[in-house]
Amino acid sequence: MLRIGSTLRTTRKLLNRNLHFQYPIIAGDVAPVHHRRQELHRFVRCCNYSSTVDNTSVSTSFFPTLSNSNSSTTSAEPHAERAEENDSLQSDVSEVEPVAAVEQRLSSGMEDAYLAIELALDSVVKIFTVSSSPNYFLPWQNKSQRETTGSGFVIRGKRILTNAHVVADHTFVLVRKHGSPTKYRATVQAVGHECDLAILVVESEEFWEGMNSLELGDVPFLQEAVAVVGYPQGGDNISVTKGVVSRVEPTQYVHGASQLLAIQIDAAINPGNSGGPAIMGDKVAGVAFQNLSGAENIGYIIPVPVIKHFIAGVEERGEYVGFCSLGLSCQPTENAQIREYFQMQSKLTGVLVSRINPLSDASRVLKKDDIILSFDGVPVANDGTVPFRNRERITFDHLVSMKKPNETAELKVLRNGEVHDFKITLHPLQPLVPVHQFDKLPSYFIFAGLVFIPLTQPFLHEYGEDWYNASPRRLCERALRELPKKPGEQFIILSQVLMDDINAGYERLAELQVKKVNGVEVLNLKHLRQLVEDGNQKNVRFDLDDERVIVLNYESARIATSRILKRHRIPHAMSSDLTHDENAAELQSACSS
C-alpha cells in the first residue's frame, strides 16, 4: 500500500517555507511572481508521490513504467501490479490538497505581500539621522556625532511616523522616498520615548508629490500574516519580510524602559527596519521597533492602540504627554493562604497593593494591603491579568496605560474584608531617578570644582554595558527603587571633584548624595544652586550621605570656580536650565570674571 499523504504534506510545508516573500524588491519588479509559479509547477511535478514497497522507499514519478505500459525494461506482471497500485493512488489522493489548491493558496499569500509592497512604495521612507548624545560624566559637552538610518511611513496630515530611537538626540534629520535620489530635510514634531514613537514633518512640497498615507487597522489575531516593510541593513532599496503573529501581550520597550502592549511576530526585524510599518491586508497593524537578541526571527511591533494613543495625545495637546500610571506596586495573590489572610472569599480575585507612589492620586484613597478586585468593571485575576480577546489574557496595566491623562478610573477594592468602590484620577508619573534623558542636555552645577548633578540612569549607563554591577551599588539601588516624596524632587549627587587647592582632600567624597546645604534639605539642583548663592554665611556647608561633610569659604570658592573652569575649558559653571533668572545670571557672571 502506498503512503502518500505525509509526503505531500511535507512538500507543502517545504513550499510554504521556500516561497515566503523575504527578498528586497524595487518598483515594478513583478518578474519573481511568474518565476516562482514556474518553480512551483516544476517542484510539485518532481515531488509527485512516494511509495514504500518491501520497506524500500522510491519516488514513483521518476519511473516511466507508471505511465508507459510498453516499456521494454519490465515485464507485464509488474505492470499489472503497478496499475493496481495506481488505482489505490487515485483513491487516496482525496486525502491530499490538490496541486491547484496549493498554488492558489501560495499565490494568494504572495499577492498579499505584493499588495503590501504597492501600498508601501508611495508611503515608506528611509530616514537618515545625525545624532550626538550627551556625555554624562562631563555634562557640559557632547559625545562625537554618529550617523544612523531607519524607516518611517506617511500617515494622514502629511506627517511621517517612525520610532523615537531613530531620531533620539538628533541634530540633523533627512528623509528619502522610494525611487528618489533626493534627500529632504525633516523636522521632529513630537517624540514619545516611552512608547518609542515619533512624528516628523517635511516642509518641501516637492517631497509630497505622489506620496500616499497609510491607514491604521486593528490588532491582528494570532497566526495572522503581516508584512514588515522598511530599509534594513544589507542593502539600500526597500525590503519586505513576511511573518505571522505569534503573541500579543505587554512587553518591555527597550528604548523607553516602559511596559506597553506589543505584538511578537516571526518576521526578521533588523537594524534599519525600525519605524517601518507592519501591513496586514491594506492597513497598518503596527510599527516595527525591536527584536529579541540571541533568538532567531523574533521581532516586535508597536500595535495600533499604542500608536493611536500617542497620536491622539499629540493632536489634542500639541505635544507628547506620556502614558498614565496608577503609581502602584502590586503582588499576585495566587497563594491560598495569603487570600485567606486578607479575607478573600472564594469567588473574589485580585492583587495585593504593596507600595504606593506618594505623588499619585491613588495615595489619596488607597492603602497598603488593599486588594484590587476590578478595574473599570473588568475583574482582575489573582495573577494580575484581565481577559483579552478570545481566551487571551494580559496584565491589567494595559487598561491603565490606555487611559488618557486626567481621566478617571473606577476601582473595586477589598479592605479588611469589606468591598469598597473608589474613583482615581490617572496621570503620567515621573520616577525620582529618570530612566532616560533623550533630546535634552544634562543639568549640572559647578562650585569650587565640585560637580553637582541630578542622578539619572543614563549617568549610570556611562559605566558600560554591565552598568548594574559596575556602577556604584548604592546609587544603582536607589535609582531603581526609591520614589519621589515631593513634586519636583531630584536625587542630587556630587558626581566628581575637579582638583584644585581649594577642594584638596574632598576628592574621595565623589558619587555621594547631597542631602543638605547650610542645614537646609535639598529639593533639586536648582534649589541647591539657590542655597549656595543666597547663603549669607561666611562658609558653605554640604552634608552628604554617610554623614560626610564638605565646608568651603564662599568668597574663596567663588574665585576658585573661575580658575577651575578656565583650566578645564568649561564654558559655563551651570547648565542653561539653571540660568533663567537674574540671580543665576549674576552668579554665572561672577564665576566667569
C-alpha positions as a printed Julia matrix, in Angstrom:
593×3 Matrix{Float64}:
   0.0    0.0     0.0
   1.37   3.44   -0.91
   1.82   6.09    1.8
   1.4    9.38    0.02
  -0.36  11.8     2.37
   2.57  12.54    4.68
   4.94  13.19    1.8
   2.69  15.72    0.1
   2.09  17.46    3.41
   5.85  17.68    3.84
   6.1   19.01    0.31
   3.55  21.71    1.02
   5.39  22.75    4.18
   8.59  22.97    2.2
   6.85  25.05   -0.43
   5.41  27.41    2.17
   8.8   27.85    3.76
  10.66  28.39    0.5
   8.11  30.73   -1.0
   7.83  33.21    1.84
   8.43  36.65    0.37
  11.59  37.86    2.06
  13.8   39.46   -0.56
  14.4   43.16   -1.31
  12.39  44.43   -4.28
  12.26  47.58   -6.34
   9.38  49.37   -8.01
   7.81  47.43  -10.87
   9.68  44.19  -10.08
   6.94  41.64  -10.8
   9.03  39.07  -12.65
   9.6   36.98   -9.49
   5.88  36.09   -9.34
   5.9   34.4   -12.74
   9.25  32.79  -11.99
   8.01  31.42   -8.67
   4.87  30.0   -10.27
   7.04  28.13  -12.76
   9.17  26.88   -9.9
   6.0   25.81   -8.07
   4.77  23.73  -11.02
   8.17  22.16  -11.52
   8.61  21.43   -7.81
   5.18  19.83   -7.44
   5.71  17.7   -10.56
   9.08  16.46   -9.38
   7.83  15.63   -5.9
   4.73  13.74   -7.01
   4.24  10.76   -4.69
   6.49   8.41   -2.82
   5.76   4.75   -2.23
   7.07   2.17    0.15
   7.45  -1.28   -1.39
   9.11  -4.02    0.61
  10.31  -1.4     3.12
  12.23   0.39    0.31
  11.19   3.98   -0.39
  11.18   5.02   -4.05
   9.93   8.06   -5.92
   7.38   6.67   -8.41
   7.29   9.74  -10.63
  10.89   9.06  -11.64
   9.92   5.7   -13.23
   8.46   5.85  -16.75
   6.78   2.44  -16.21
   3.96   4.14  -14.33
   2.87   5.99  -17.46
   4.34   3.77  -20.22
   2.99   0.18  -20.23
   5.07  -0.7   -23.31
   8.38  -0.24  -21.57
  10.84  -2.96  -22.58
  12.61  -2.96  -19.25
   9.77  -4.52  -17.27
   7.51  -7.5   -17.61
   3.72  -7.43  -17.92
   3.24  -8.8   -14.42
   4.82  -5.88  -12.65
   2.82  -3.61  -14.97
  -0.41  -5.04  -13.68
   0.77  -4.78  -10.11
   1.67  -1.12  -10.55
  -1.67  -0.46  -12.25
  -3.4   -1.78   -9.14
  -1.18   0.47   -7.07
  -2.17   3.4    -9.3
  -5.83   2.61   -8.62
  -5.04   2.76   -4.94
  -3.24   6.05   -5.54
  -6.36   7.55   -7.1
  -8.49   6.5    -4.15
  -6.13   8.13   -1.63
  -5.49  11.4    -3.48
  -8.61  12.91   -1.92
  -6.77  13.0     1.4
  -4.2   15.41   -0.04
  -4.69  19.04   -1.01
  -4.73  19.31   -4.83
  -1.76  20.94   -6.51
  -4.0   23.68   -7.88
  -5.19  24.49   -4.36
  -1.59  24.62   -3.14
  -0.71  27.02   -5.95
  -3.77  29.17   -5.3
  -3.08  29.39   -1.6
   0.59  30.22   -2.04
  -0.14  32.68   -4.83
  -2.69  34.39   -2.59
  -0.05  34.81    0.1
   2.39  36.25   -2.41
  -0.27  38.6    -3.78
  -0.89  39.86   -0.22
   2.82  40.57    0.09
   2.84  42.42   -3.21
  -0.24  44.38   -2.16
   1.72  45.47    0.9
   4.58  46.49   -1.37
   2.36  48.53   -3.65
   0.98  50.35   -0.64
   4.44  50.9     0.79
   6.17  52.16   -2.34
   4.46  55.53   -2.11
   4.46  55.75    1.67
   7.54  54.21    3.32
  10.62  56.43    3.51
  14.21  55.96    4.57
  15.37  58.2     7.41
  18.95  59.44    7.81
  19.78  60.77   11.27
  22.84  62.54   12.61
  22.82  62.44   16.41
  25.04  63.44   19.29
  24.28  62.21   22.79
  25.45  63.96   25.97
  28.44  62.86   28.0
  27.01  62.43   31.49
  30.45  62.18   33.1
  31.25  65.58   31.51
  27.74  67.07   31.24
  28.95  70.34   29.67
  29.89  68.57   26.41
  28.51  66.03   23.92
  29.96  62.85   22.55
  31.08  62.65   18.92
  28.26  62.6    16.4
  27.13  59.39   14.71
  25.03  58.59   11.67
  22.19  56.06   11.66
  19.36  55.08    9.34
  15.83  53.92    9.93
  12.42  53.69    8.31
   9.17  55.6     8.52
   5.82  55.88    6.75
   3.33  58.58    5.89
   0.15  59.0     7.93
  -2.72  61.43    7.44
  -1.95  65.12    7.78
   1.3   64.98    5.79
   3.22  63.5     8.68
   5.76  60.7     8.93
   5.55  58.17   11.76
   8.73  56.44   12.93
  10.44  55.19   16.09
  11.7   57.56   18.74
  15.05  55.78   18.9
  15.56  56.51   15.18
  15.72  60.26   15.9
  16.83  60.28   19.57
  19.36  63.04   20.38
  19.19  64.14   16.76
  21.0   67.16   15.37
  20.02  66.69   11.71
  17.34  64.53   10.03
  16.84  63.76    6.33
  14.26  61.56    4.6
  14.25  59.93    1.17
  11.26  58.44   -0.56
  11.41  55.24   -2.58
  12.81  55.59   -6.07
  14.15  59.09   -5.48
  17.82  60.09   -5.19
  16.94  63.28   -3.3
  17.02  63.65    0.48
  14.74  66.19    2.12
  15.17  67.96    5.43
  12.75  66.78    8.13
  11.79  68.28   11.48
  10.82  66.27   14.56
   7.36  67.44   15.59
   6.76  65.17   18.59
   8.6   62.34   20.35
   7.32  59.76   22.82
  10.28  57.87   24.17
   8.18  55.65   26.48
   6.23  54.28   23.51
   9.2   54.62   21.11
   7.26  56.69   18.55
   7.97  59.98   16.82
   6.31  62.22   14.23
   8.32  64.01   11.54
   7.21  66.77    9.17
   8.73  67.78    5.84
   8.13  71.32    4.57
   9.13  70.69    0.96
   6.06  70.41   -1.27
   8.14  68.53   -3.83
   8.59  65.69   -1.36
   4.85  65.15   -1.0
   4.21  64.76   -4.72
   2.96  61.22   -5.33
   3.07  60.25   -1.64
   0.13  58.4    -0.08
  -0.75  57.95    3.56
  -1.37  54.59    5.21
  -4.39  53.85    7.39
  -4.19  52.28   10.83
  -6.02  48.97   11.22
  -6.7   46.72   14.22
  -4.71  44.4    16.45
  -4.16  41.2    14.44
  -5.13  37.82   15.84
  -2.68  35.0    16.41
  -1.3   33.39   13.24
  -2.5   36.24   11.02
   0.09  37.17    8.39
   1.81  40.57    8.37
   4.39  42.07    6.01
   7.1   44.27    7.52
   8.29  46.97    5.11
  11.41  49.05    5.6
  15.06  49.63    4.84
  17.06  47.1     6.92
  20.81  46.71    6.8
  22.27  44.77    3.9
  21.05  47.0     1.09
  19.74  50.4     0.14
  16.41  49.54   -1.51
  13.1   48.86    0.18
  12.63  45.38    1.65
   9.66  43.28    2.73
   9.68  40.36    5.16
   6.59  38.31    5.79
   5.63  36.56    9.01
   2.77  35.67   11.3
   1.65  36.99   14.67
   2.98  34.77   17.46
   1.95  36.62   20.62
   0.15  39.77   21.83
   0.95  40.97   25.35
   2.55  43.82   27.32
   6.3   43.78   26.67
   9.32  45.72   27.85
  10.09  48.55   25.42
  13.89  48.65   25.4
  14.25  52.27   24.32
  11.9   53.82   26.88
  12.18  51.09   29.54
   8.39  51.0    29.75
   5.87  48.15   29.78
   3.3   48.53   26.99
   1.31  46.31   24.66
   3.4   44.79   21.85
   2.95  42.18   19.1
   5.51  39.44   18.6
   5.97  38.21   15.03
   8.27  35.65   13.42
   9.45  38.0    10.65
  13.02  39.24   10.81
  13.37  42.81   12.14
  16.91  44.05   11.67
  18.65  47.4    12.23
  17.17  49.85    9.75
  13.71  48.22    9.88
  12.87  50.36   12.91
   9.96  52.68   12.21
   8.7   50.75    9.19
   5.06  49.62    9.02
   3.8   46.08    9.54
   0.99  45.77    6.99
  -1.93  43.35    7.2
  -4.16  43.46    4.15
  -4.3   47.12    3.15
  -3.83  48.68    6.61
  -1.09  49.13    9.18
  -1.09  46.61   12.02
   1.9   48.11   13.83
   5.35  49.71   13.71
   8.5   47.57   13.79
  10.74  48.62   16.66
  12.86  45.87   18.26
  13.87  42.22   18.19
  14.93  39.63   20.75
  18.7   39.33   20.89
  20.07  35.81   20.86
  16.92  34.45   19.18
  16.07  33.86   15.54
  13.17  35.6    13.8
  11.56  37.01   16.95
  10.59  40.6    16.25
   8.22  43.03   17.89
   5.89  45.69   16.5
   4.09  48.5    18.3
   0.33  47.82   17.98
  -2.29  50.26   16.74
  -3.84  51.09   20.18
  -0.47  52.41   21.4
   0.05  54.31   18.14
  -3.41  55.91   18.3
  -2.91  56.85   21.95
   0.34  58.61   21.07
  -1.07  60.44   18.03
  -4.26  61.48   19.86
  -2.25  62.94   22.72
  -0.12  64.97   20.32
  -3.15  66.22   18.38
  -5.11  67.19   21.5
  -2.32  68.89   23.46
   0.2   69.78   20.78
   2.92  67.7    22.43
   3.56  64.26   23.84
   2.24  63.91   27.39
   3.04  60.29   28.26
   1.13  57.22   29.38
  -0.84  57.09   32.61
   0.06  55.07   35.68
  -1.74  54.14   38.89
   1.51  54.58   40.82
   1.15  51.18   42.49
   3.3   48.14   43.01
   1.11  45.05   43.28
   1.72  41.47   44.35
  -0.14  38.41   42.99
  -2.43  36.55   45.39
  -2.13  33.09   43.86
  -1.25  31.53   47.21
  -4.36  30.24   49.01
  -3.05  31.22   52.45
  -2.49  34.86   51.57
  -6.02  35.03   50.17
  -7.38  33.57   53.39
  -5.35  36.02   55.48
  -6.8   39.01   53.63
 -10.34  37.59   53.88
 -10.82  36.98   50.19
 -13.9   34.87   49.6
 -13.68  32.0    47.13
 -15.3   33.98   44.32
 -13.09  37.05   44.73
  -9.86  37.52   42.8
  -7.39  40.37   42.73
  -3.9   41.64   43.51
  -2.35  43.0    46.71
  -1.19  46.63   46.89
   2.35  46.57   48.29
   3.62  50.12   47.56
   2.02  53.44   46.53
   3.69  56.41   44.84
   3.15  59.39   47.17
   2.64  61.7    44.17
  -0.15  59.6    42.62
  -3.84  60.21   43.15
  -4.04  56.61   44.38
  -2.18  57.62   47.56
  -5.22  59.71   48.44
  -7.68  56.8    48.5
  -5.78  53.52   48.57
  -3.77  51.95   51.37
  -1.1   49.33   51.61
  -2.6   45.79   51.85
  -5.68  46.74   49.83
  -6.82  44.12   47.3
  -7.71  45.47   43.84
 -10.6   43.32   42.63
 -11.51  45.07   39.37
 -10.51  47.98   37.16
 -13.31  49.83   35.33
 -15.56  46.85   35.91
 -13.07  44.3    34.5
 -12.24  41.58   37.07
  -8.56  41.27   37.91
  -7.3   37.7    38.32
  -5.04  36.58   41.16
  -2.05  36.75   38.82
  -2.85  40.36   37.82
  -4.27  39.6    34.37
  -7.55  40.51   32.7
  -9.39  38.93   29.73
  -8.24  39.99   26.28
  -9.97  38.84   23.09
 -10.51  35.12   22.52
  -9.14  33.21   25.53
  -6.11  35.5    25.76
  -5.07  37.33   28.92
  -2.85  40.35   29.56
  -1.82  42.27   32.68
  -4.3   44.9    33.8
  -1.56  47.53   33.41
  -2.61  47.67   29.76
  -6.02  49.02   30.76
  -4.3   51.67   32.86
  -1.87  52.75   30.14
  -4.66  53.21   27.6
  -6.34  55.84   29.78
  -5.99  59.48   28.81
  -4.28  61.89   31.24
  -6.63  63.21   33.94
  -9.19  60.53   33.09
 -10.97  58.77   35.96
 -10.88  55.05   36.65
 -13.22  53.06   38.88
 -11.62  50.51   41.2
 -13.32  47.88   43.32
 -11.15  47.28   46.38
 -11.25  44.77   49.25
 -10.15  46.33   52.55
 -10.37  44.49   55.88
 -12.88  42.05   54.41
 -15.19  44.76   53.02
 -15.59  45.76   49.38
 -15.26  49.47   48.52
 -15.64  51.44   45.3
 -13.13  54.2    44.6
 -12.53  56.66   41.78
  -8.94  57.57   40.95
  -7.7   60.22   38.52
  -4.87  58.93   36.35
  -1.92  60.89   35.0
   1.66  60.17   33.93
   4.13  59.84   36.81
   7.83  60.6    36.75
  10.29  58.49   38.76
  12.7   60.04   41.25
  15.62  58.98   39.03
  14.76  59.47   35.32
  15.1   56.35   33.19
  16.1   58.29   30.07
  17.1   61.85   29.14
  16.86  61.88   25.34
  16.74  65.13   23.39
  17.76  67.28   26.35
  21.04  68.41   27.87
  22.0   67.18   31.34
  21.78  69.59   34.26
  24.91  70.42   36.25
  26.24  72.99   38.7
  29.94  73.55   39.42
  31.11  75.29   42.58
  34.77  75.29   43.62
  35.4   72.27   41.39
  32.54  70.26   42.93
  30.3   68.99   40.12
  26.69  68.52   41.28
  24.16  66.72   39.05
  20.74  65.03   39.4
  21.17  61.26   39.36
  19.81  59.67   36.16
  20.02  56.18   34.73
  21.93  57.48   31.67
  24.64  58.62   34.11
  24.85  55.05   35.43
  24.92  53.72   31.88
  28.2   55.56   31.35
  29.82  52.8    33.42
  29.37  50.42   30.48
  27.03  47.65   29.32
  27.32  45.95   32.72
  26.38  49.21   34.46
  24.21  47.45   37.04
  27.28  45.77   38.5
  29.93  48.33   37.51
  28.21  51.49   38.79
  28.22  52.49   42.49
  25.98  49.92   44.18
  24.21  52.36   46.49
  23.33  54.76   43.66
  22.13  51.93   41.47
  19.81  50.51   44.13
  18.32  53.91   44.88
  17.87  54.67   41.19
  15.77  51.54   40.74
  13.82  51.55   44.0
  13.28  54.98   45.56
  10.14  57.01   44.9
   9.78  60.81   44.97
   8.16  62.26   48.08
   7.64  65.83   46.84
   6.81  67.37   43.44
   9.95  68.44   41.61
  12.22  66.35   43.82
  15.58  65.21   42.39
  18.27  62.9    43.72
  21.34  65.19   43.78
  24.84  63.72   43.89
  28.4   65.01   43.85
  29.46  63.32   40.62
  33.15  64.3    40.68
  35.71  66.74   42.06
  37.8   68.81   39.62
  41.0   69.02   41.61
  42.26  72.33   42.96
  43.91  73.6    46.12
  40.56  74.68   47.49
  38.97  71.21   47.36
  42.03  69.06   48.14
  41.04  66.21   50.44
  37.43  66.12   49.23
  38.13  64.01   46.09
  37.12  60.77   47.8
  33.63  62.09   48.54
  32.51  61.82   44.92
  29.42  59.77   44.0
  27.67  60.53   47.3
  24.19  62.04   47.67
  23.94  65.7    48.7
  21.34  65.97   51.44
  21.67  69.48   52.88
  23.26  72.85   52.14
  23.79  75.07   55.2
  21.38  72.87   57.15
  18.53  73.06   54.6
  17.36  69.88   52.84
  18.0   69.95   49.08
  14.91  69.51   46.89
  16.55  69.65   43.47
  19.57  71.05   41.65
  18.02  74.49   41.16
  17.3   74.63   44.87
  20.9   73.65   45.65
  22.2   76.47   43.45
  19.94  78.97   45.22
  21.08  77.79   48.64
  24.72  78.21   47.62
  24.4   81.7    46.12
  21.88  83.04   48.65
  23.93  82.0    51.66
  24.76  84.97   53.84
  27.18  82.95   55.88
  30.93  83.09   55.56
  31.18  79.38   54.77
  29.11  76.98   52.71
  28.47  73.57   54.26
  27.37  70.5    52.26
  26.02  67.5    54.18
  26.44  64.3    52.18
  25.44  60.69   52.54
  27.29  58.59   55.17
  27.34  61.7    57.4
  30.2   63.21   55.37
  30.66  66.98   55.35
  32.26  69.49   52.95
  32.96  73.06   54.13
  34.21  75.85   51.83
  34.82  79.56   52.28
  32.28  81.2    49.98
  34.44  84.03   48.62
  37.48  81.77   48.08
  35.3   79.14   46.42
  33.7   81.7    44.1
  37.12  82.91   42.92
  38.41  79.34   42.58
  35.42  78.39   40.41
  36.53  80.75   37.63
  40.08  79.39   37.8
  38.91  75.77   37.6
  36.54  76.42   34.69
  39.32  78.02   32.68
  41.73  75.17   33.42
  39.28  72.51   32.24
  37.94  74.57   29.3
  34.41  74.51   30.68
  32.37  77.38   29.17
  29.8   77.77   31.96
  29.52  77.0    35.65
  26.0   75.68   35.27
  23.66  74.28   32.65
  21.3   76.58   30.78
  18.2   75.35   32.63
  19.59  76.91   35.83
  20.34  80.35   34.35
  16.87  81.65   33.57
  16.67  84.18   36.39
  18.74  87.23   37.32
  20.36  85.73   40.41
  21.7   82.8    38.43
  22.99  85.17   35.75
  24.82  87.22   38.37
  26.47  84.1    39.78
  27.4   82.98   36.27
  28.96  86.38   35.58
  30.85  86.35   38.88
  32.22  82.86   38.25
  33.39  83.85   34.76
  35.06  87.11   35.8
